[in-house]
């Protein structure tokens, strides 16, 4: 059965050669999937497309929406 999950992905991007060469942020996604593991994978794939300079992606399912 497919459910809609709220998934947050913490993203760390490499931005350059300065004192703080990394930038961190979080993206929120609503993912339709059969399991939380599948929702994590789909959200991570989407975050990689949205933030291609990212070097670390840490997904976490926070809620079952429907």
C-alpha positions in Angstrom: 0.0 0.0 0.0 1.3 3.4 -0.9 1.5 6.2 1.7 2.6 9.8 1.6 5.5 10.5 3.9 7.1 13.8 4.9 10.8 13.5 4.4 13.5 16.1 5.4 16.9 15.8 3.7 19.9 17.6 5.3 22.2 18.7 2.6 25.8 19.8 2.9 27.2 21.6 -0.2 30.8 22.5 -1.0 30.8 26.2 -1.9 34.5 27.1 -2.3 37.9 27.8 -1.0 37.2 30.1 2.0 37.3 29.8 5.7 33.9 28.0 5.7 33.9 26.0 2.4 30.6 24.2 3.3 27.0 25.3 3.4 24.3 23.3 5.2 20.6 23.3 4.6 17.5 21.2 4.7 14.9 20.4 2.0 11.4 19.1 2.7 9.6 16.6 0.4 6.3 14.8 0.3 7.0 11.4 -1.1 4.5 8.7 -2.1 6.1 5.3 -1.3 5.3 1.8 0.0 7.8 2.1 2.9 9.9 4.6 4.9 13.1 3.1 3.3 11.8 3.7 -0.2 10.7 7.2 0.8 14.2 7.9 2.0 15.7 6.7 -1.3 13.3 8.7 -3.4 13.8 11.9 -1.4 17.6 11.5 -1.6 17.4 11.1 -5.3 15.3 14.2 -5.6 17.6 16.2 -3.4 20.6 15.2 -5.6 18.8 16.6 -8.6 17.8 19.8 -6.7 21.2 20.3 -5.1 23.8 18.9 -7.5 26.7 20.5 -5.6 25.8 18.5 -2.5 28.4 16.2 -1.0 26.3 14.7 1.9 22.6 13.9 1.9 21.0 12.7 5.1 17.3 11.8 4.7 14.8 11.2 7.5 11.1 10.4 7.4 9.3 12.6 10.0 5.6 12.0 9.4 3.1 9.7 7.7 0.8 12.2 6.0 -1.7 9.8 4.4 
